[in-house]
Amino acid sequence: MKPFNTITIRPILYISLVFIFLLLPGNIIHAETRIYDVTNYGANGYDTVSDVDAIQALLDMATETDMTVINIPDGTYYLDDTLFIHSNTTLQLSPNAVIYRMTAEYDGALLLNTDWEYYANSVGGYDLSHDITITGGTWDGGDLEEADAVGDLIYIGHARNITIQNATIKNCYGSHAIEYAGVKDSAIRNCTITGFRYRPDKFTAEAIQLDVCYKDGSGIWTPGFILDKTTCKNIVIEKNTIIDYPRGIGVHHTLKGYEVSNLTIRNNTIKRSSAANQGKCVLGLFLLGAKNSSVTNNTFKRYSYGAIIKQCSGITLKKNTFYYNSTRTLSIEGCNKNNGTHAFVVTKDDIGTKKLSFNCGMIKSGTVKTMGKTYKFKAKKKKATINLKKKIKAGKTVKFYGKDKYKNKYYRTYTIPK
């Protein structure tokens, strides 16, 4: 079938530069860029009939030599089966386009990368898929009350040069909104991830998870993909907003010699939005065994734990803001530096006295506000004591603010118990 709109890119000038470009590692010149609109091939965003066949037919237009761009205009496109995306594909949703899982019809992922025969377990390393962009619109996991099987919404493995951007991903039951399993040189940016139904016995699913293709005694880490120890590396996660997930961003498996590495996690906001999820939004960021990575300019708001960094090396944490994390703010365990709990932990608040003492880890200085007064402090040996002007009373609120030498900022509210 002839494409609706075809743009042919034929290099006419600078032939010598093209040959030089081709010699550079990782560069691909596509003979053609083919652009399709799904509504010209049978998809209808204004009915409730499944559009999976029409969209899949265009996804199958992809080749190893051409770039395929598939436009999905405004509307809601229903799926009664998983979409399979191949290499050299851009799936471009309009701002008001929605891909909607008919939850009662199937419980698989919304989108999975495969070879052209729809096999995810056919190729290992980073060679199953490459050069895929998923951009715009909304990916909706459907009616959460009807969901009865746990599964990711977008699941990408054994791949390179993958970008998910400018999208809303929502309504997932008990699993990850986005999972990269053995993926390199890729990004997740400018996405909003929200809408999660908690499993009754498990609050450990990340909105964004990075994993190693492997299994151990506890089970398979990345089902459906070849388990050849391919890990994630060179991943940028930036400018995303994650709301009310049990965990925001995470690496919760580590394998010696195949650690997730070279992560850039920056300018993300991970927050709990209401009291209804108190205690369920457990952990903003969890990095286990990661190497040579940076966590900068992120905001962790009202999660029980802001971030836990465990058994990692070469990790940079700076200019992050931790708002009102009730249990711990930042915990660094078994790493090559800065181990300890970096949070305000009150150690003495005797009612009727005028001394308030607390531990504060790496927090060097800041302020304490209580009973209408503001006090400055500088910590000595990870501890500080404030001489108050009024006697401590039960039920009074204490607001802590501080910063460490890496310009991380910490906020905590504490109530004097009765």
C-alpha positions in Angstrom: 0.0 0.0 0.0 1.4 3.4 -1.0 1.9 5.8 2.0 -0.3 8.8 2.5 2.5 11.2 2.6 6.1 10.4 1.7 9.1 12.7 2.1 12.2 11.5 0.3 15.5 12.7 1.5 18.2 12.4 -1.2 21.5 13.9 -0.5 22.6 16.0 -3.5 25.3 18.1 -2.1 28.2 17.4 0.3 28.5 13.8 -0.8 31.9 13.5 0.9 30.5 14.7 4.2 27.8 12.1 4.0 30.4 9.3 3.7 32.3 10.7 6.6 29.1 10.8 8.7 28.4 7.2 7.8 31.7 6.1 9.2 31.0 7.6 12.6 29.7 4.9 15.1 26.0 4.8 15.7 25.0 7.0 12.8 22.4 5.8 10.3 21.4 7.5 7.1 17.8 6.6 6.2 17.0 6.3 2.5 13.6 7.7 3.0 11.3 9.1 5.7 7.8 8.0 5.3 5.0 9.8 7.1 1.6 8.2 7.7 -1.7 9.4 9.3 -3.6 6.6 11.0 -7.0 8.0 10.1 -6.2 7.5 6.4 -5.7 3.8 7.1 -8.9 2.9 9.0 -8.3 4.2 12.6 -11.2 6.3 14.0 -10.6 8.4 17.2 -14.3 9.1 17.6 -15.8 5.6 18.1 -15.3 2.9 20.6 -14.1 0.2 18.2 -10.6 -1.2 18.6 -8.0 0.6 16.3 -5.2 -1.9 17.0 -5.2 -3.5 13.6 -5.1 -0.2 11.7 -2.3 1.2 13.9 -0.4 -2.0 13.9 -0.5 -2.2 10.1 1.3 1.1 9.9 3.8 0.1 12.6 4.6 -2.9 10.4 5.6 -0.5 7.6 8.9 0.1 9.4 12.0 -1.1 7.7 15.7 -1.3 8.6 16.6 1.3 5.9 13.8 3.9 6.1 12.4 6.0 8.9 8.7 5.6 9.5 6.7 8.4 11.1 3.2 7.6 12.2 0.9 10.5 13.1 -2.1 10.0 15.4 -4.4 13.0 15.4 -6.7 14.1 18.2 -9.2 11.5 19.4 -9.4 8.4 21.5 -8.0 5.2 19.9 -9.1 2.0 21.6 -6.9 -1.1 21.9 -8.0 -4.7 22.5 -4.4 -5.9 22.1 -0.8 -4.8 22.6 0.9 -2.6 20.0 4.3 -3.8 18.8 6.8 -1.2 17.7 9.9 -1.8 15.5 13.1 0.0 14.8 13.3 3.3 12.9 9.9 4.4 14.0 8.5 7.6 15.3 5.1 7.3 16.9 3.8 10.9 17.1 0.5 11.6 19.0 -1.2 15.0 18.8 -1.7 16.7 22.2 -5.3 15.5 22.5 -4.7 12.0 21.1 -5.3 9.2 23.6 -4.3 5.5 23.2 -6.8 3.7 25.5 -6.6 0.1 26.7 -9.9 -1.7 26.7 -9.2 -3.2 30.1 -11.9 -5.8 29.9 -10.5 -7.1 26.6 -6.9 -7.7 27.4 -4.3 -7.1 30.2 -1.1 -6.8 28.3 1.1 -3.8 27.8 0.0 -0.9 25.7 3.3 -0.9 23.8 6.1 -3.4 23.5 9.1 -3.4 21.2 9.8 -6.5 19.1 11.3 -7.7 15.9 9.2 -7.8 12.7 7.8 -11.1 13.6 6.5 -9.8 17.0 9.1 -11.6 19.0 10.7 -9.8 22.0 13.0 -12.7 22.9 14.6 -13.1 19.4 17.7 -10.9 19.9 19.8 -9.9 22.9 22.3 -7.2 23.6 21.1 -3.8 22.4 20.1 -5.1 18.9 16.4 -6.0 19.2 15.3 -2.4 18.4 16.9 0.9 17.7 16.0 4.5 16.8 12.4 4.7 18.2 10.7 7.8 19.4 7.4 7.9 21.2 6.1 11.5 21.6 3.0 13.4 22.6 -0.5 12.5 23.6 -1.7 10.2 26.3 -1.2 6.5 27.0 -4.1 5.4 29.2 -4.1 1.9 30.9 -7.9 2.0 31.1 -10.4 1.5 33.9 -8.3 0.7 36.9 -11.2 -0.9 38.7 -11.6 -3.5 36.0 -7.9 -4.4 35.8 -7.1 -7.8 37.2 -3.6 -8.5 36.0 -0.4 -6.6 36.9 1.7 -5.3 33.9 3.8 -2.4 32.5 2.2 0.1 30.2 5.2 0.8 28.0 7.9 -2.0 28.0 11.2 -1.6 26.0 14.0 -4.1 26.1 17.4 -4.9 24.4 17.3 -1.6 22.6 19.3 1.6 21.9 18.4 5.2 20.9 14.9 5.1 22.4 13.1 8.3 23.4 9.8 8.7 25.2 8.8 12.4 25.5 6.1 14.9 25.9 3.5 12.3 26.8 1.1 11.5 29.7 1.2 7.9 30.8 -1.5 7.0 33.3 -3.7 4.4 34.9 -1.5 1.4 35.7 -2.4 -1.4 38.0 0.5 -2.6 40.3 3.4 -2.2 37.9 5.6 0.2 36.0 4.4 2.9 33.7 7.7 2.8 31.7 10.3 0.1 32.0 13.6 0.0 30.2 15.2 -3.4 30.3 18.7 -3.6 28.8 18.5 -0.2 27.1 21.3 2.3 26.3 21.8 5.8 24.9 18.1 6.7 25.5 15.9 9.2 27.3 12.6 9.7 29.0 11.7 13.4 29.2 8.9 15.9 29.7 6.4 13.2 30.6 3.6 13.2 33.2 3.0 9.8 34.9 0.0 9.5 37.2 -3.0 7.3 38.0 -2.0 4.1 39.9 -4.0 1.4 41.5 -2.1 -0.1 44.4 -1.9 -3.8 44.9 -3.0 -4.7 48.4 0.3 -6.3 49.4 3.0 -4.5 47.5 4.0 -0.9 47.3 7.2 -1.2 45.3 6.4 -0.5 41.6 8.3 2.4 40.0 6.8 4.8 37.6 10.1 4.6 35.7 12.2 1.5 36.2 15.6 0.6 34.7 16.6 -3.1 34.9 19.0 -5.8 33.9 17.9 -8.7 31.6 18.5 -11.5 34.1 17.0 -13.8 36.7 17.9 -15.0 40.1 16.4 -17.2 42.8 13.6 -14.8 43.3 12.4 -14.9 39.7 12.9 -13.4 36.2 13.7 -9.7 36.4 12.6 -8.8 32.8 10.0 -11.3 31.5 9.7 -11.8 27.8 13.3 -10.7 26.9 16.5 -12.8 26.5 18.2 -13.0 29.9 21.7 -12.3 28.8 22.7 -9.8 31.5 22.3 -6.8 29.2 22.0 -3.7 31.5 20.9 -0.1 31.2 23.4 2.6 30.6 23.6 6.1 29.3 20.0 7.0 30.2 18.7 10.5 30.6 15.5 11.0 32.8 14.6 14.6 32.9 11.8 17.1 33.4 9.2 14.5 34.2 6.4 14.8 36.7 5.4 11.7 38.7 2.4 11.8 40.9 1.2 9.3 43.5 3.2 6.3 42.4 4.6 4.0 45.2 8.1 4.7 43.8 9.0 7.4 41.4 12.2 6.4 39.7 14.1 3.2 40.5 16.8 0.6 39.9 15.9 -2.2 42.3 18.1 -5.0 40.9 21.8 -5.1 40.8 24.2 -7.7 39.2 27.9 -7.5 39.8 29.8 -6.5 36.7 26.5 -5.5 34.9 25.4 -2.6 37.1 23.1 0.1 35.6 25.4 3.0 34.9 25.8 6.5 33.5 22.3 7.7 34.5 21.4 11.4 34.4 18.3 12.0 36.5 17.6 15.8 36.6 14.8 18.4 36.9 12.1 15.8 37.8 9.3 16.4 40.2 8.1 13.3 42.2 5.2 14.1 44.5 2.3 12.8 46.6 -0.8 14.9 45.9 -3.1 14.1 48.8 -3.5 12.6 52.2 -5.3 9.7 50.7 -2.0 8.2 49.6 -0.1 8.9 52.8 2.0 5.8 53.5 1.5 4.4 50.0 3.8 6.9 48.2 6.8 5.3 49.8 10.0 6.2 47.9 10.8 9.0 45.5 14.0 7.6 44.1 15.7 4.2 44.7 19.1 3.4 43.2 20.6 0.0 44.0 24.1 -0.7 42.7 24.1 2.1 40.1 27.5 3.5 38.9 28.8 6.8 37.7 25.5 8.6 37.7 24.1 12.0 38.7 20.9 13.1 40.5 20.5 16.9 40.2 17.8 19.5 40.6 15.0 17.1 41.4 12.1 17.7 43.8 10.8 15.0 46.1 7.6 16.1 47.8 5.7 14.4 50.6 7.0 10.9 49.9 7.7 8.9 53.0 11.3 8.5 51.9 12.8 11.1 49.5 15.6 9.0 48.1 17.6 5.9 49.0 20.9 5.4 47.4 22.3 1.9 48.1 25.5 0.1 47.2 26.3 2.7 44.5 29.5 4.2 43.4 30.4 7.4 41.6 27.0 9.0 42.4 26.6 12.8 42.3 23.7 14.2 44.3 23.3 18.0 44.3 20.8 20.8 44.2 17.9 18.5 44.9 15.0 19.6 47.1 13.4 17.3 49.7 10.0 18.6 50.9 8.3 17.1 54.0 9.5 13.5 53.7 7.9 12.0 56.8 10.2 9.0 57.5 13.6 9.7 55.9 14.8 12.4 53.6 17.9 11.1 52.0 19.5 7.8 53.0 22.9 6.7 51.6 23.9 3.1 52.4 26.9 1.1 51.4 28.2 3.6 49.0 31.7 4.9 48.5 31.0 8.2 50.2 28.5 10.2 52.2 26.9 7.2 53.9 24.3 7.9 56.4 20.8 9.3 56.9 20.6 12.9 55.8 17.4 14.2 57.5 16.1 16.0 60.5 15.5 13.5 63.3 14.4 15.0 66.6 16.2 13.5 69.6 15.0 15.7 72.5 11.7 17.7 72.7 10.8 17.4 76.4 7.6 19.3 77.2 8.2 22.2 79.5 11.8 22.7 78.6 13.4 25.2 76.2 15.8 22.9 74.4 15.1 21.2 71.1 17.8 18.8 69.9 18.0 16.9 66.6 20.3 14.9 64.3 20.8 16.1 60.8 23.3 14.0 58.9 25.1 16.0 56.2 22.8 19.0 56.7 25.1 21.8 57.7 23.0 24.8 58.4 19.5 26.1 58.2 16.5 27.4 60.3 14.0 26.1 62.7 10.5 27.7 63.1 8.2 27.0 66.0 5.8 28.9 68.3 6.1 32.1 66.2 9.9 32.3 66.3 12.7 31.5 63.8 16.1 30.2 64.9 19.2 29.7 62.8 21.5 26.7 63.4 24.8 25.3 62.3 25.3 21.6 62.9 28.3 20.2 64.7 29.1 16.5 64.4 25.8 15.9 62.6 23.9 17.2 65.6 22.3 20.5 66.6 20.5 22.0 69.6 18.3 25.1 69.6 17.7 27.2 72.8 14.1 28.2 72.4 12.6 31.4 73.8 9.4 29.6 74.9 8.8 26.3 76.6 8.0 23.3 74.4 4.3 22.5 74.3 2.6 19.3 73.1 1.0 19.5 69.7 3.1 22.5 68.5 4.6 22.3 65.0 8.3 22.6 64.2 9.4 23.4 60.7 12.9 22.6 59.7 14.8 23.9 56.7 18.5 23.1 55.9 21.0 22.6 53.2 24.2 20.6 52.8 27.5 21.3 51.1 26.1 19.9 47.8 23.3 22.5 47.8 20.6 19.9 48.4 17.7 21.5 50.3 15.7 19.7 53.1 12.4 20.6 54.6 10.6 18.8 57.3 7.5 19.4 59.5 7.5 17.8 62.9 4.7 17.9 65.6 5.6 17.7 69.3 3.9 14.5 70.6 1.7 14.5 73.7 
